[in-house]
Amino acid sequence: MSNEIKPAQDYRATLIAGGMSKDNADNLVAYLDDKKPVENDIEKLLVSDLKIQMAEALSPSWIIRELRKIATGSDKRAAVSALRMLYDLNIRLRYPEPDFCVKDRQ
């Protein structure tokens, strides 16, 4: 048994973390686990792949991960915008506000 994370596991975890039910995530990524994909049915495989990409792109965890990548990038303007969006998401999703004031804790 390999310790390597397979694409189906990665997609499944991202979709579930984004709020999708386990059953729906399993249905979307089932074709990735298929040992013998349907031969000559490339259209079905492409549609399944696009569905996963769309669901992943709409999940909050994917959006946050991508914004973090932009925030640490070399484009300063994009980084500031990404940080602003992350802050706004933090407020809208009602996560606790980060506490940067060390002296207030003493």
C-alpha positions as CSV (number, residue, x, y, z in Angstrom):
1,M,0.0,0.0,0.0
2,S,1.4,3.4,-1.0
3,N,1.5,6.4,1.2
4,E,1.2,8.7,-1.8
5,I,-1.9,10.9,-1.9
6,K,-3.9,10.1,-5.1
7,P,-5.7,12.8,-7.0
8,A,-9.1,11.4,-6.1
9,Q,-8.2,11.6,-2.4
10,D,-7.0,15.2,-2.8
11,Y,-10.1,16.3,-4.7
12,R,-12.4,14.5,-2.3
13,A,-10.8,16.1,0.8
14,T,-11.0,19.6,-0.8
15,L,-14.6,19.2,-1.8
16,I,-15.6,17.9,1.7
17,A,-13.7,20.7,3.4
18,G,-15.6,23.1,1.2
19,G,-18.9,21.9,2.5
20,M,-19.9,19.2,0.0
21,S,-21.4,16.0,1.5
22,K,-19.2,12.9,1.4
23,D,-21.6,11.1,-0.9
24,N,-21.6,13.9,-3.5
25,A,-17.8,14.2,-3.4
26,D,-17.5,10.5,-3.8
27,N,-19.8,10.6,-6.8
28,L,-17.8,13.4,-8.4
29,V,-14.4,11.7,-8.1
30,A,-15.5,8.1,-8.7
31,Y,-14.1,8.1,-12.2
32,L,-10.6,8.8,-10.8
33,D,-10.8,5.6,-8.7
34,D,-12.0,3.5,-11.7
35,K,-9.3,0.9,-12.5
36,K,-10.7,0.4,-16.0
37,P,-12.0,3.8,-17.3
38,V,-14.6,3.6,-20.0
39,E,-12.7,3.2,-23.2
40,N,-13.5,5.5,-26.1
41,D,-15.6,7.7,-23.9
42,I,-13.4,10.7,-23.6
43,E,-16.3,13.1,-23.5
44,K,-17.6,11.5,-20.3
45,L,-14.2,11.7,-18.7
46,L,-13.8,15.4,-19.7
47,V,-17.2,16.3,-18.3
48,S,-16.4,14.5,-15.1
49,D,-13.1,16.3,-14.8
50,L,-14.7,19.7,-15.5
51,K,-17.4,19.0,-12.8
52,I,-14.6,18.4,-10.3
53,Q,-12.7,21.5,-11.3
54,M,-15.9,23.7,-11.0
55,A,-16.9,22.2,-7.6
56,E,-13.3,22.7,-6.3
57,A,-13.1,26.3,-7.6
58,L,-16.3,27.1,-5.8
59,S,-15.2,25.6,-2.4
60,P,-14.0,28.1,0.2
61,S,-10.9,26.1,1.0
62,W,-9.7,26.2,-2.6
63,I,-10.4,30.0,-2.8
64,I,-8.5,30.6,0.4
65,R,-5.6,28.4,-0.7
66,E,-5.3,30.2,-4.0
67,L,-5.5,33.7,-2.3
68,R,-2.7,32.7,0.1
69,K,-0.5,31.7,-2.9
70,I,-1.2,35.1,-4.5
71,A,-0.5,36.9,-1.2
72,T,2.9,35.3,-0.9
73,G,3.8,36.0,-4.6
74,S,6.2,38.6,-6.0
75,D,3.4,40.9,-7.4
76,K,3.0,43.4,-4.5
77,R,-0.3,44.8,-5.9
78,A,-1.8,41.4,-6.3
79,A,-0.6,40.4,-2.9
80,V,-2.2,43.4,-1.2
81,S,-5.5,42.7,-3.0
82,A,-5.4,39.0,-2.0
83,L,-4.7,39.9,1.6
84,R,-7.7,42.3,1.5
85,M,-9.9,39.6,0.1
86,L,-8.7,37.1,2.7
87,Y,-9.5,39.7,5.4
88,D,-13.0,40.3,3.9
89,L,-13.6,36.5,3.8
90,N,-12.5,36.3,7.4
91,I,-15.1,38.9,8.4
92,R,-17.9,37.4,6.2
93,L,-17.3,33.9,7.4
94,R,-17.1,35.2,11.0
95,Y,-13.8,33.7,11.9
96,P,-12.2,35.2,14.9
97,E,-10.2,38.4,14.1
98,P,-6.5,37.9,14.3
99,D,-4.9,39.4,17.5
100,F,-1.7,41.2,16.6
101,C,-1.5,43.3,19.8
102,V,0.9,41.5,22.1
103,K,0.9,44.2,24.8
104,D,-2.9,44.0,25.2
105,R,-2.6,40.4,26.3
106,Q,-0.3,41.1,29.2
